[in-house]
Amino acid sequence: MSSQEKQSQRLVRADFGASKGVLYLVVSICLCLLVSSTLALSKRSGETIEFWHLSAKIQAPRVGTHQLWRARYTNFEYGYSITIPRGLVGLSPPAPWPQHGIEITLSRNHHAHILTNADFSAIDYPSLDAAVDSDLKEPENNAQEVQVVNRHREWLGHLEAIRVMVRYKDAVSGATFVEETTTAIRRAKRPEEGVLYTIKLVTPEQRYESNRKVFESILRSWRLRRLSQ
């Protein structure tokens, strides 16, 4: 190969490297603009948009418009985590939508599921009992013959909690359902930073005994985490 040909090849490689660097720069600028515009939009609308730092071992592949979780779900914004039993999947909205918790379906028709939720609404209630009473007063869609079967205090991690079991009939199908909810409050120095936690099991009565075991497993795995700054 002549010296002129070698010089031509070096020039081609240099041009390719420069083009590649420019491409990376353009992509980086576009991503920064996208994040900046998203944050600016959230400030104008007053909506909180949360971005998550997720471990590859925790985050499952995204399907459709939702995020799937396996093995463990950790919510950094509201400071809690749970273990998802083997064979089950947690479903939540994808980033950058606000993420308060997940839904774990226990049946193909979604009639049986477990919901976890957390938000900064603890300031709205003077006590834990008041929060539970407010939840019980909310009318259930298509629910008839609502009956509070049991209500007692227990612990959710290191937080004092109240557990309530409710039985009702579905007005459409006539089937009897059981809802079991555990509620806890994490108080903070600044009241507006207090977190209200709820974990709820919804199941047809005939599946209650088997689904309750899954519910108990999730409650035992529930842990407080440090709140994001």
C-alpha positions as CSV (number, residue, x, y, z in Angstrom):
1,M,0.0,0.0,0.0
2,S,1.4,3.4,-1.0
3,S,1.9,6.2,1.5
4,Q,-0.8,8.2,-0.3
5,E,-3.3,5.4,0.2
6,K,-2.4,5.1,3.9
7,Q,-2.9,8.8,4.3
8,S,-6.3,8.6,2.7
9,Q,-7.4,5.8,5.1
10,R,-6.2,7.8,8.1
11,L,-8.3,10.8,6.9
12,V,-11.3,8.6,6.5
13,R,-11.0,7.2,10.0
14,A,-10.5,10.7,11.4
15,D,-13.6,11.9,9.6
16,F,-15.7,8.9,10.9
17,G,-14.5,9.5,14.5
18,A,-15.3,13.1,14.3
19,S,-18.8,12.4,12.9
20,K,-19.4,9.8,15.6
21,G,-18.4,12.4,18.3
22,V,-20.8,14.9,16.8
23,L,-23.6,12.4,16.8
24,Y,-23.0,11.6,20.5
25,L,-23.0,15.3,21.3
26,V,-26.3,15.9,19.4
27,V,-28.0,13.0,21.2
28,S,-26.8,14.2,24.6
29,I,-28.1,17.7,23.9
30,C,-31.5,16.3,22.8
31,L,-31.8,14.3,26.0
32,C,-31.0,17.3,28.1
33,L,-33.5,19.4,26.3
34,L,-36.2,16.7,26.7
35,V,-35.6,16.5,30.5
36,S,-35.5,20.2,30.9
37,S,-38.7,20.7,29.0
38,T,-40.4,18.0,31.0
39,L,-39.4,19.6,34.3
40,A,-40.5,23.0,33.1
41,L,-43.9,21.7,32.1
42,S,-44.3,20.0,35.5
43,K,-43.6,23.3,37.2
44,R,-46.1,25.2,35.1
45,S,-48.8,22.7,35.6
46,G,-48.1,22.2,39.3
47,E,-47.8,18.4,38.8
48,T,-44.9,16.6,40.4
49,I,-43.0,14.5,37.9
50,E,-40.7,11.9,39.5
51,F,-37.6,10.4,37.9
52,W,-36.3,7.1,39.3
53,H,-32.9,5.6,39.7
54,L,-33.6,1.9,39.2
55,S,-31.4,-1.1,39.6
56,A,-31.2,-3.4,36.6
57,K,-31.7,-6.3,38.9
58,I,-35.0,-4.9,40.2
59,Q,-36.4,-3.3,37.0
60,A,-38.2,-5.8,34.7
61,P,-38.7,-5.2,31.0
62,R,-41.3,-2.6,30.1
63,V,-44.4,-3.9,28.4
64,G,-46.8,-1.7,26.6
65,T,-47.4,1.5,28.5
66,H,-46.6,0.1,32.0
67,Q,-43.6,-0.9,34.0
68,L,-43.3,-4.5,35.3
69,W,-41.6,-5.4,38.5
70,R,-40.3,-8.8,39.7
71,A,-38.8,-9.9,43.0
72,R,-38.6,-6.5,44.7
73,Y,-40.3,-3.1,44.3
74,T,-38.6,-0.1,45.9
75,N,-40.2,3.3,45.9
76,F,-37.6,6.0,46.7
77,E,-39.9,9.0,46.6
78,Y,-42.2,7.6,49.4
79,G,-39.6,5.5,51.2
80,Y,-40.7,1.9,51.2
81,S,-40.1,-1.5,49.6
82,I,-41.8,-4.9,49.3
83,T,-40.8,-8.3,48.1
84,I,-43.0,-9.6,45.3
85,P,-43.6,-13.4,45.7
86,R,-42.1,-15.6,43.0
87,G,-44.3,-16.1,40.0
88,L,-46.1,-12.8,40.5
89,V,-45.5,-9.4,38.8
90,G,-46.1,-5.9,40.0
91,L,-47.5,-3.3,37.6
92,S,-47.0,0.5,37.7
93,P,-47.0,3.5,35.4
94,P,-43.7,4.1,33.5
95,A,-41.5,7.1,34.2
96,P,-41.9,10.0,34.2
97,W,-45.4,9.5,35.5
98,P,-45.8,9.8,39.3
99,Q,-45.3,6.4,40.9
100,H,-47.1,5.8,44.2
101,G,-47.2,2.0,44.2
102,I,-47.9,-1.2,42.3
103,E,-50.8,-3.6,41.5
104,I,-50.1,-7.3,41.8
105,T,-52.8,-9.4,40.0
106,L,-53.7,-12.7,41.6
107,S,-56.1,-13.9,38.9
108,R,-56.3,-13.7,35.2
109,N,-59.6,-11.7,35.3
110,H,-58.1,-9.1,37.7
111,H,-60.9,-9.8,40.2
112,A,-58.2,-10.7,42.8
113,H,-55.3,-8.3,43.3
114,I,-53.1,-6.5,45.8
115,L,-52.5,-2.8,45.7
116,T,-49.8,-0.8,47.4
117,N,-49.9,3.0,47.6
118,A,-48.2,5.9,49.3
119,D,-48.7,9.7,49.2
120,F,-48.2,12.8,51.2
121,S,-51.8,13.1,52.3
122,A,-51.0,12.2,56.0
123,I,-51.3,15.9,56.8
124,D,-55.0,15.7,56.0
125,Y,-55.7,13.4,59.0
126,P,-55.2,14.2,62.7
127,S,-54.7,10.5,63.5
128,L,-54.3,7.1,62.0
129,D,-57.9,6.2,63.0
130,A,-59.2,9.3,61.2
131,A,-57.4,8.2,58.0
132,V,-59.0,4.7,58.2
133,D,-62.4,6.1,59.0
134,S,-62.2,8.4,56.0
135,D,-61.4,5.4,53.7
136,L,-64.3,3.4,55.1
137,K,-66.7,6.3,54.4
138,E,-65.9,6.3,50.7
139,P,-68.6,4.5,48.8
140,E,-67.5,1.4,46.8
141,N,-68.5,1.3,43.2
142,N,-71.1,-1.4,42.7
143,A,-70.8,-2.6,46.3
144,Q,-73.8,-3.7,48.3
145,E,-74.3,-5.1,51.9
146,V,-70.9,-3.7,53.0
147,Q,-69.9,-5.1,56.4
148,V,-66.8,-4.4,58.5
149,V,-65.8,-7.8,59.7
150,N,-62.7,-7.0,61.7
151,R,-60.6,-4.0,62.7
152,H,-57.5,-4.1,64.8
153,R,-54.1,-2.6,65.4
154,E,-50.8,-4.2,64.2
155,W,-47.4,-3.2,62.8
156,L,-46.3,-2.4,59.3
157,G,-42.6,-2.7,59.5
158,H,-41.8,-0.4,62.4
159,L,-44.9,1.7,62.0
160,E,-48.1,1.4,64.0
161,A,-50.9,0.3,61.6
162,I,-54.6,-0.5,61.5
163,R,-55.9,-3.5,59.6
164,V,-59.5,-3.6,58.4
165,M,-61.4,-6.5,56.8
166,V,-64.6,-5.6,54.8
167,R,-67.0,-8.0,53.1
168,Y,-69.5,-6.9,50.4
169,K,-71.5,-8.1,47.4
170,D,-70.8,-7.0,43.9
171,A,-74.0,-5.4,42.5
172,V,-73.4,-6.6,39.0
173,S,-72.3,-10.2,39.5
174,G,-73.7,-10.9,43.0
175,A,-70.4,-12.4,44.0
176,T,-69.1,-11.8,47.5
177,F,-65.8,-10.1,47.8
178,V,-63.4,-9.5,50.7
179,E,-61.2,-6.4,51.0
180,E,-58.4,-6.3,53.6
181,T,-56.5,-3.1,54.1
182,T,-53.5,-2.2,56.2
183,T,-52.9,1.5,56.8
184,A,-50.0,3.3,58.4
185,I,-48.7,6.9,58.7
186,R,-45.0,8.0,58.7
187,R,-44.9,11.3,60.5
188,A,-42.2,14.0,59.7
189,K,-40.9,17.1,61.3
190,R,-42.7,19.1,58.6
191,P,-46.3,17.9,58.6
192,E,-46.6,18.2,54.8
193,E,-43.9,15.5,54.4
194,G,-45.8,12.9,56.3
195,V,-46.6,9.8,54.3
196,L,-49.8,7.7,54.3
197,Y,-49.2,4.0,53.4
198,T,-51.9,1.6,52.3
199,I,-51.7,-2.1,51.2
200,K,-55.0,-3.6,50.1
201,L,-56.1,-7.1,49.2
202,V,-59.2,-7.4,47.0
203,T,-60.4,-11.0,46.3
204,P,-63.5,-13.1,45.8
205,E,-64.5,-14.7,49.1
206,Q,-63.8,-18.2,47.9
207,R,-60.2,-17.3,47.1
208,Y,-59.6,-15.4,50.3
209,E,-57.8,-18.1,52.2
210,S,-55.2,-18.7,49.5
211,N,-54.8,-15.1,48.5
212,R,-54.5,-14.0,52.2
213,K,-51.2,-16.0,52.4
214,V,-49.8,-13.9,49.6
215,F,-51.0,-10.7,51.3
216,E,-49.4,-11.8,54.6
217,S,-46.1,-12.5,52.8
218,I,-46.1,-9.0,51.3
219,L,-46.9,-7.3,54.6
220,R,-44.1,-9.2,56.3
221,S,-41.6,-8.0,53.6
222,W,-42.7,-4.4,53.8
223,R,-39.8,-2.1,54.8
224,L,-39.3,1.6,55.4
225,R,-36.6,3.2,53.3
226,R,-34.9,6.6,53.5
227,L,-36.9,9.3,51.7
228,S,-35.4,10.9,48.7
229,Q,-34.1,14.4,49.2
